[in-house]
């Protein structure tokens, strides 16, 4: 007797797997995706470099000004023909302090600029006895004046007017300063010396290591 036909359950349809995706083949350098991304990267770097240069120029032009020192009245800090940068906006945000090396319009000829150090502040009494500067009767510590540059003469006393400053060169025996032309009004002071860039051996900051050294003790 023939055996009954064996019945198998219907098979489920097995979905076909998609074809594997192969990476796009690299094309030749000309017009290839790799060359295109390299060009984009170069463009980005060039753009960022130009922006950085532009910002640097804006900072230099609007915040700092290069000037050339003429004369030796600020030796040894500054020499004749030395190039420095001055900050033109610092005194819009900070007060003028004793010891600052400032650039100002010469009170006797507003077409000329001078550079000196602030010694006396508004309202103070400045007097010089045998080369020693006294402010309100107290001797001023001046480590920036070498002994060979001291002027042993006397001056004053005078009281510095309101909104004025008593300025002197560090090379006291060869400086035309407030002992000659009087105090300088704050409105004529337009910058503070901050950085020397030429000659190379003078390259660096002109800020004092400690401004307290220039203040009265």
C-alpha positions in Angstrom: 0.0 0.0 0.0 1.4 3.1 -1.1 2.3 5.5 1.8 0.4 8.7 1.8 2.2 11.6 0.3 4.2 13.4 2.9 3.0 17.0 3.2 5.5 19.7 4.1 4.5 23.0 5.6 4.7 25.9 3.1 8.0 27.7 3.2 8.1 31.4 3.9 9.5 33.7 1.3 13.0 34.7 2.2 13.8 38.3 1.3 16.8 38.8 -0.8 19.5 40.7 0.8 20.4 44.0 -1.0 23.6 44.1 -2.9 26.5 45.3 -0.8 27.4 49.0 -1.3 30.9 49.5 -2.5 32.8 52.8 -1.9 32.9 55.2 -4.7 36.0 54.7 -6.7 38.5 57.5 -6.5 38.8 59.3 -9.7 41.7 61.1 -11.2 43.2 64.1 -9.3 41.7 66.5 -11.7 38.1 67.2 -10.6 38.2 64.4 -8.0 36.4 64.8 -4.7 39.8 64.6 -2.8 41.2 67.6 -4.8 37.9 69.5 -4.3 38.0 69.1 -0.5 41.7 70.2 -0.5 40.8 73.3 -2.5 38.0 74.1 0.0 40.4 73.6 2.9 42.9 76.0 1.3 40.2 78.5 0.8 39.1 78.3 4.5 42.7 78.7 5.7 43.3 81.6 3.3 40.1 83.3 4.5 41.0 82.9 8.2 44.5 84.2 7.5 43.2 87.3 5.8 40.7 87.9 8.6 43.5 87.6 11.2 45.7 90.0 9.3 42.8 92.4 8.9 42.0 92.4 12.6 45.7 92.9 13.4 45.8 95.9 11.1 42.7 97.3 12.7 44.2 96.9 16.2 47.5 98.5 15.2 45.8 101.4 13.3 43.1 102.3 15.8 44.6 101.2 19.1 48.4 101.5 18.6 50.5 103.9 16.7 54.2 103.5 15.7 56.4 106.5 16.5 60.1 107.3 16.2 61.9 108.7 19.2 64.2 111.7 18.5 66.8 112.7 21.0 68.2 111.1 24.1 66.1 112.6 26.9 64.5 109.2 27.8 67.8 107.3 27.8 68.6 104.6 28.8 65.0 103.4 28.4 64.8 104.8 24.9 67.5 105.7 22.4 67.6 108.2 19.6 65.8 107.0 16.4 64.3 104.1 18.3 60.9 102.9 17.0 58.1 102.1 19.5 54.3 101.6 19.7 52.1 103.8 21.8 48.7 102.9 23.0 46.3 105.7 21.9 43.2 104.6 23.8 44.5 103.4 27.2 43.7 106.7 29.0 40.1 106.5 28.0 39.8 103.5 30.3 42.6 104.0 32.8 44.0 107.0 34.7 47.4 108.4 34.0 49.7 107.1 36.7 53.1 108.1 38.1 55.8 106.4 36.2 53.9 106.2 32.9 56.0 107.1 29.8 53.6 109.3 27.9 53.5 111.0 24.5 51.9 114.5 24.3 51.7 117.6 22.2 54.5 120.0 23.2 52.8 122.8 25.1 54.8 125.5 23.4 54.3 124.2 19.9 51.3 121.9 19.3 52.7 120.7 16.0 55.4 118.7 17.9 55.2 115.7 20.1 57.3 114.9 23.2 57.8 111.7 25.2 58.5 111.9 28.9 57.8 110.2 32.2 55.0 111.3 34.5 56.5 112.4 37.9 53.9 114.6 39.5 50.1 114.1 39.6 47.3 116.7 39.8 47.3 118.6 43.1 50.7 117.4 44.2 53.7 119.6 45.2 56.8 118.8 43.3 60.2 120.0 44.3 63.8 119.0 43.3 66.6 119.4 45.8 70.1 118.5 44.6 68.7 116.3 41.9 66.3 114.4 44.2 62.6 114.7 43.3 60.3 115.3 46.2 56.5 114.8 45.9 54.5 116.4 48.8 57.7 116.4 50.8 58.6 112.7 50.3 61.6 111.7 48.1 60.6 109.8 45.0 62.1 106.4 44.2 63.4 106.6 40.6 65.3 103.4 39.7 65.0 104.4 36.0 67.4 107.3 36.4 71.1 106.2 36.3 73.5 108.2 38.6 75.4 109.5 35.6 72.2 111.0 34.2 71.1 112.9 37.3 70.9 116.6 37.4 72.0 117.9 40.8 70.3 121.3 40.4 67.2 122.5 42.4 63.7 123.3 41.2 60.4 124.4 42.7 58.5 123.8 44.7 55.4 124.0 42.5 51.9 122.6 42.9 50.7 120.7 39.8 47.4 122.2 38.6 44.2 120.3 38.3 44.1 118.0 35.2 47.8 118.6 34.7 50.9 116.5 35.1 54.6 117.2 35.8 56.8 115.2 33.4 60.5 114.7 33.2 63.0 112.8 31.0 65.0 110.0 32.5 68.2 111.6 31.2 67.8 114.6 33.5 70.9 116.6 32.4 69.7 116.6 28.7 65.9 116.8 29.0 63.6 119.6 28.1 60.7 118.9 30.4 58.3 120.4 32.9 61.2 122.2 34.6 61.3 124.3 31.4 57.9 124.4 29.7 55.7 123.7 32.8 53.1 121.1 33.4 51.2 119.3 30.7 47.4 119.3 30.5 45.8 115.9 30.3 44.0 116.8 27.1 47.4 117.1 25.3 48.5 113.6 26.4 47.5 111.2 23.7 49.3 107.9 24.3 51.4 105.7 26.5 54.6 104.0 25.3 54.1 100.3 25.5 56.4 98.4 23.2 59.7 98.9 21.4 60.3 97.1 18.1 63.4 98.6 16.6 66.4 98.2 17.0 66.0 94.4 17.6 68.1 94.4 20.7 65.6 96.8 22.3 62.6 94.6 21.3 60.1 94.2 24.1 57.7 95.8 26.5 58.3 99.3 27.9 56.1 98.8 30.9 57.9 99.0 34.2 58.5 95.8 36.0 56.7 97.3 39.0 54.9 100.6 38.8 55.1 100.9 42.6 58.8 101.6 42.1 57.9 104.9 40.6 55.5 105.9 43.4 56.4 107.7 46.5 57.2 105.5 49.5 
